[in-house]
Amino acid sequence: MGHRLTRIYTRTGDDGSTGLGDGTRVSKNHRRVESMGDVDELNSVIGLLRTETLPSEAQHLLIQIQHDLFDLGAELCIPGHRVIPEKRISRLEKEIDQRNALLPPLKDFILPGGSRAAALCHMARTVCRRAERRLVTLHLEQPLSPITLCYLNRLSDLLFVLARDLNRQANVPDVLWQPGYK
């Protein structure tokens, strides 16, 4: 970052526009801005999850993900800019495989819940899926890096497995879906 943000308000967005990192001004409801907002919301939900008492390896993983999401936001803010390397996807897949190996096989769908930390992780997963959908929509108009799209897809999978693993570590069972529950 070339300069510090010493002035928070600039008044340049009072007309409903905002500036991208390349200097382009777009409407605040532009698909790119919507995508950036969903990624930012995801980062905030993960920040909320991190306020829970979590195992240290989960805390470390989540802070890495928050930094990745900020990098992803930089890619969105500057069209054509690439920051996320492919090795980040491999890291997510490794985490998924390691954590999933500790869990009982799924025979039923599960509902978001169990422990508070797992419920927050499920919330992060749903926000991640929305951000992914938003990026796919943007990608159809303005191609994005395939790694960026893949990253959010893997991240939502990881958040699902992490939610189950947080329940396991808290000795709280997953909440199984019961069709037609009464």
N, C-alpha and C positions, 0 to 999 in steps of 0.2 A: 504494500500500500504506500503510495507516494506521499501522502499527507494525512495528517490526523483529522478526524472528524471533530472539529472544535465548535462548529455551529450545526445544531441538529435540524432546525427548520430553515428552509431556503425560499419558501413561497413559490418555487417554480412548479410545484405540483397542484397549486390551487385551481388550475383550469382542468383538472382531471387527467393530466398527462404525467408521465414519469420518464426519467432518463435511464437508458441502458448503459452498460459499462463502456460501450463503444461511442457514446455520445448521442446516439439516436434517441429521439423522443417518441414515445408511443402512449396510447391510451392506457389508463390503469386497468382496464378490463381486457387488454390484449392477451391472447392465449399465452404468450411468453411470460407476462407478468402474473397471470393466474397460475402458471406452472411454478414460477418462483415462490409464490405465496403458499402453494400446497407443500412444497419442499420445506419451506420455513416453518409451516405449521407442524409438519412431521418432526422436524428438529426440536421444536418446542415440546411436543408430546414426549419425545424421548428424554428431554431435559426434565420433565415432570416425573417420568419413570425413574430417573436417576436420583430423585430425592427420596425414594424408598430405600430401606435397608436391603441392599442386594449383596450377593457374593462378590468378592473383589474382582474375579475374572469377568463377571457380567458388567460391572462398572467400567472396567478397562475396555471391554468390547464396545459398550455403548458410547463412551467418549470418542473412540476411534470412528464410530459411525457418525457421530455428530460432526466431526471434522470433515469426513467424507461428504456429508450432506452440504456443508458450507462450500466445499469444492464444487459439488454438483450445481449449487446455486450460482457460483462464479461462471460455470459453463453456460448456464441459462442466461445470465446477465450480459454476457459478451458473445453474441452469435458467432459460431465458428470456433470459439475457444475450446480447447480440450485440456482437461486437468485429470480426470479419473483414469488411472491406468488399469489395464486388464487384470493385473495381479490382485486388485481389490475384490474382484468377483471371486477369484480363487480362494481368497481369505474367507469370504462369506460362506462359500461352499464347504470349506474345511470345518468351519464352526458348526454349520448345519449337520454335517456328517458326524462330528464328534458328539454333539449334544443329543442328536437323534438316536445314536447307538445306546445311550443310557436310558432311553424311554421305552415303556412297553409299546408294542405295536398297536396302532389304532384300528379298532374294529367298528367304531361308531364315529359319527361327527361329534365334535365337542362345541359347547357354547362358550363364549367369552366369560371368563370368571375364574373361580377358585380363589387364589390369594389376590390381594389388592395389586401387588406387583404384576402378577400374570394378567389381570384385567387391564391394567394400564398398557401392558405390552400388546395385548389384543387391540386396544384402541390405536396404538401406534401402527399396528399392522393394517388396520382399516384405512387410516390416513395415508399410509404408504401406497396402498392399492389405488386410492383416489389420485394421488400424485402421479402414479404410473399411468393411469388412464389419461390424465391431463397431458402428460408428456407425449403419449402416443398421438393424441389429437394434434398437438403442436408439430410433432414429427411428420405428420401427413402433409403439413403446409411448408414447414421449414425443417429439412432433415437435421436430426441430432445424431450424436455419436451412438452407434449401437451399444457401446459399453455403458452409456448412461442409462439407456432403457433396460438393459440386462441387470444393471446394479439394483435398480428399484425392484425388479422382479425377484431377484435373489434375496434382497433385504426383507421383503414381505414374507418370504418362506422362512427366513431366519427368525423373524419376530414371532411367527407361529410356533416354531420349535422352541425358541427361548421362553415363550409363555408357558409351554408345557414343562420345560425344564425348571423354571422358577417354581411352579407348583410342586414338582417332584422334590426339589431341595427344601421347600417349606413343609413337606409332608402333607400337602393339601391335594385331594384328588381333582382331576379335571372334571368339569361338569359335562356329562354325556347328554347329547340330544336324545330325547324320547319323542318320536313322532306321535302326534295326537295326545300329548301330555295333558292330563286333567288334574 
